[in-house]
Amino acid sequence: MLGITENQNNFIPLFNTLILLQCKPEVFIERINNRKDNDFGKDKTVQDFLLHTYKQFESSMLEKGAISINTDCPLNEVVGAIIIEMQN
């Protein structure tokens, strides 16, 4: 899902590598709708807010030099891509 903190700009400079896990908006919403253990985000109004917030977050992270990893693919491919980036 989405992980944002109010003070993230205070600690982002402490990291050598930033990785941004990205997926298409429709995948993002599909994953929220398919969760069984959490009803947050299933309302259309909340989903619109989440998508807007996520787009702002993506832009901010990319401006800070984050490496984008596509999470539309299977989990093992995502993990492999992260491992490759961490080895560079």
C-alpha positions as YAML, in Angstrom:
chain: A
units: angstrom
residues:
- id: 1
  name: MET
  ca: [0.00, 0.00, 0.00]
- id: 2
  name: LEU
  ca: [1.20, 3.47, 0.70]
- id: 3
  name: GLY
  ca: [3.64, 4.51, 3.36]
- id: 4
  name: ILE
  ca: [3.95, 8.21, 4.09]
- id: 5
  name: THR
  ca: [4.93, 10.01, 7.28]
- id: 6
  name: GLU
  ca: [4.66, 13.70, 8.03]
- id: 7
  name: ASN
  ca: [8.36, 13.90, 8.87]
- id: 8
  name: GLN
  ca: [9.76, 11.74, 6.06]
- id: 9
  name: ASN
  ca: [11.70, 14.66, 4.60]
- id: 10
  name: ASN
  ca: [13.68, 14.77, 7.85]
- id: 11
  name: PHE
  ca: [15.08, 11.27, 7.43]
- id: 12
  name: ILE
  ca: [15.10, 10.67, 3.65]
- id: 13
  name: PRO
  ca: [18.56, 12.32, 3.34]
- id: 14
  name: LEU
  ca: [19.94, 9.66, 5.69]
- id: 15
  name: PHE
  ca: [19.51, 6.94, 3.06]
- id: 16
  name: ASN
  ca: [21.85, 6.21, 0.17]
- id: 17
  name: THR
  ca: [19.11, 4.58, -1.91]
- id: 18
  name: LEU
  ca: [15.40, 5.32, -2.15]
- id: 19
  name: ILE
  ca: [13.14, 2.79, -3.79]
- id: 20
  name: LEU
  ca: [9.66, 3.73, -4.93]
- id: 21
  name: LEU
  ca: [7.28, 0.83, -5.41]
- id: 22
  name: GLN
  ca: [4.91, 1.88, -8.20]
- id: 23
  name: CYS
  ca: [1.89, 0.35, -9.86]
- id: 24
  name: LYS
  ca: [-0.84, 1.51, -12.19]
- id: 25
  name: PRO
  ca: [-3.76, 3.29, -10.48]
- id: 26
  name: GLU
  ca: [-6.16, 0.50, -11.42]
- id: 27
  name: VAL
  ca: [-3.86, -2.09, -9.81]
- id: 28
  name: PHE
  ca: [-3.57, 0.09, -6.71]
- id: 29
  name: ILE
  ca: [-7.36, 0.26, -6.35]
- id: 30
  name: GLU
  ca: [-7.83, -3.43, -7.19]
- id: 31
  name: ARG
  ca: [-5.43, -4.38, -4.40]
- id: 32
  name: ILE
  ca: [-7.28, -2.19, -1.92]
- id: 33
  name: ASN
  ca: [-10.64, -3.64, -2.95]
- id: 34
  name: ASN
  ca: [-9.36, -7.22, -2.68]
- id: 35
  name: ARG
  ca: [-8.02, -6.89, 0.86]
- id: 36
  name: LYS
  ca: [-9.90, -9.12, 3.28]
- id: 37
  name: ASP
  ca: [-8.52, -7.79, 6.57]
- id: 38
  name: ASN
  ca: [-9.06, -4.05, 6.17]
- id: 39
  name: ASP
  ca: [-12.03, -2.04, 4.90]
- id: 40
  name: PHE
  ca: [-10.13, 1.25, 4.68]
- id: 41
  name: GLY
  ca: [-10.04, 2.60, 1.15]
- id: 42
  name: LYS
  ca: [-12.99, 0.70, -0.25]
- id: 43
  name: ASP
  ca: [-15.09, 3.86, -0.47]
- id: 44
  name: LYS
  ca: [-14.80, 5.69, -3.83]
- id: 45
  name: THR
  ca: [-14.20, 9.06, -2.13]
- id: 46
  name: VAL
  ca: [-11.37, 7.62, -0.06]
- id: 47
  name: GLN
  ca: [-9.91, 5.90, -3.13]
- id: 48
  name: ASP
  ca: [-9.86, 9.21, -5.01]
- id: 49
  name: PHE
  ca: [-8.05, 10.81, -2.05]
- id: 50
  name: LEU
  ca: [-5.54, 7.93, -1.88]
- id: 51
  name: LEU
  ca: [-4.80, 8.12, -5.61]
- id: 52
  name: HIS
  ca: [-4.28, 11.89, -5.42]
- id: 53
  name: THR
  ca: [-2.03, 11.55, -2.38]
- id: 54
  name: TYR
  ca: [-0.09, 8.72, -4.00]
- id: 55
  name: LYS
  ca: [0.56, 10.75, -7.16]
- id: 56
  name: GLN
  ca: [1.95, 13.59, -5.04]
- id: 57
  name: PHE
  ca: [4.06, 11.11, -3.08]
- id: 58
  name: GLU
  ca: [5.41, 9.52, -6.30]
- id: 59
  name: SER
  ca: [6.39, 12.89, -7.73]
- id: 60
  name: SER
  ca: [8.11, 13.92, -4.52]
- id: 61
  name: MET
  ca: [10.06, 10.69, -4.24]
- id: 62
  name: LEU
  ca: [11.14, 10.73, -7.88]
- id: 63
  name: GLU
  ca: [12.32, 14.34, -7.46]
- id: 64
  name: LYS
  ca: [14.44, 13.13, -4.53]
- id: 65
  name: GLY
  ca: [16.07, 10.51, -6.76]
- id: 66
  name: ALA
  ca: [14.06, 7.43, -5.87]
- id: 67
  name: ILE
  ca: [14.48, 4.38, -8.08]
- id: 68
  name: SER
  ca: [11.14, 3.22, -9.45]
- id: 69
  name: ILE
  ca: [10.24, -0.46, -9.20]
- id: 70
  name: ASN
  ca: [7.13, -1.64, -11.05]
- id: 71
  name: THR
  ca: [4.95, -3.70, -8.72]
- id: 72
  name: ASP
  ca: [2.37, -4.70, -11.35]
- id: 73
  name: CYS
  ca: [4.33, -7.93, -11.81]
- id: 74
  name: PRO
  ca: [4.50, -10.99, -9.51]
- id: 75
  name: LEU
  ca: [6.05, -10.56, -6.07]
- id: 76
  name: ASN
  ca: [9.16, -12.63, -6.87]
- id: 77
  name: GLU
  ca: [9.96, -10.26, -9.76]
- id: 78
  name: VAL
  ca: [9.50, -7.22, -7.53]
- id: 79
  name: VAL
  ca: [11.82, -8.69, -4.91]
- id: 80
  name: GLY
  ca: [14.37, -9.56, -7.60]
- id: 81
  name: ALA
  ca: [14.30, -6.00, -8.93]
- id: 82
  name: ILE
  ca: [14.80, -4.59, -5.44]
- id: 83
  name: ILE
  ca: [17.74, -6.92, -4.80]
- id: 84
  name: ILE
  ca: [19.36, -5.88, -8.09]
- id: 85
  name: GLU
  ca: [18.98, -2.20, -7.24]
- id: 86
  name: MET
  ca: [20.42, -2.69, -3.76]
- id: 87
  name: GLN
  ca: [23.49, -4.41, -5.22]
- id: 88
  name: ASN
  ca: [24.26, -1.48, -7.51]
...
